[in-house]
Amino acid sequence: MTTMPHRFRSHLHRSAVLAWALCAAIASAQTPPPAVRPGQPITLNFTDAEIEAVARAIGLLSGRHIVVDPRVKGTLTLVTEAPVSPQAALAQFGAELRLRGYALVESQGIVKIVPEAEAKLLGGPVLTEAQTPRDGQLVTQIFRLQHENANQLLPVLRPLISPNNLITVNPGSNALVITDYADNLRRLARIIAALDVAGGTELEVVPLQHALASDVVPLVLRLLDGEDVAARSAPGAAPAATGSGPRVTLLAEPRSNAVLVRAANPARLALVRSLIEK
């Protein structure tokens, strides 16, 4: 049997080592990185990444099923300097989507990314004032008022609502129904709580010079009737209107020809005085 030259055997040995190293490198390159466990904090580092790719990563991180509407296109940058929780990552993702005209809507355990203008029609969660909405998501919240009239707060709150979102009044329960982002809803809740407080003005006497008090009281009641104002009137005046809004008491005092007024707050008192003077 012919013996292989030593130089040739060394060359084959080196070739085998190089081949093994090449195969190991290829195998290492094809091996996916260790998966991120849902719920584990992670540092976000997306630069000009497709929204759909970021949604998949955030869904894996948070353990949520995120569906992207086909109309949602574009890229975004989402970077954090330190590890964040899955909830914080989802909130930051939602904030970046808002800047691009998209919104996160949760329905039946599924988080959808849709154009913001249509988000309010897709049935996000409905909360009462005692519940806390999740950050970054579009939700509907109901605020039932105890002292103030919901119709009176409507023009105050409407400018504070995002342009594509809604605020409506339910007169029967004296409640506000607001669809907006969770962070703005928390701010609105603080404003509503500050305005919806008990207490009323002192009794105000409005003397009349050119009209009879017994004629003015029913006229003012009719003007206030559309605002759910409850009022009491003296004998001879028009029947009182009832409602769930703030109370305004009107009494006609024939002897001094004056109208006695007690309102829930100074703004209501000023309105009644203005109507009487006109």
C-alpha positions, 0 to 999 in steps of 0.5 A: 500500500502506497504511503501518502506524502506528509506534505499532502496529508498536512494540506488535507488536514488544513483543508478539513479544519477550514471546511469545519470552521466554515460550516460552523460559521454558517450554522452560527449565522443561521441560528436565530438569536434567543427569543425574548420572553413575553413580559421581559423588559427590553431596550427598544432600538428601531430606526426607520423600521417598517411599522408592521415589523415593529408591531410584530416585535412589540406584540412578541414583547407584550404577549399581545396579538397586534393586527395592522390594517393594510392601509397603515404604511410607513416607517418609524423610529422607536428608541429607549435608553434603558429597558422598559416594560411591555406596557410602556413599550406599547404606549410609546409605540402608540404615541409614535403612531399618533404622530403619523395619523394612526391609532391603537384600538383594542377589541376582544383581546386583539389590538388593531392599528388603524387610521385615526379617523376610523378608530372611534368606529371600531369598538374600543373598550368602554370605561366608567369614570372609576376605571383607568384606561391604558396608555396609548389606546383609544377608548370611550369613557363615561363621566356621570355628573353629580352637580354640574349640567353636562350640557354646560360642560360640553363647550368647555371640554370640546376644544380639549378633545382630539380633532378626530374624536368625539364628545357627546351628552346623555341628558337622561343620566346627565353624563358625558361620553368621550372617545379619546386617547387614554392620556387625554382622558385622564386629563379630562377626568381631572378637569371634570372633577374640578368643575363638578362640585357641590355648592351654590351661590347665596340668595340673590335679590333682583329688583324689577323696575319695568316688569312684574316679577310674576310675569318674569319668572315663568318667562325665564323658566321657559328660556332655561327649560332646554338646559335641564334646570330644576326650579321652584316658583312661588304661588302664581308663577309658572310650574317648575321644570325638573331635570338632572342638572344643577338646580336654579331656584326662582321665586317671585316676590310680589310685595317688592316686585323682585325675583329671588334667585339661588343658583348652583354656581356663579356662572349659572347665577350670571346667566339668570341675571342676564336673562332677567335684565334682557 
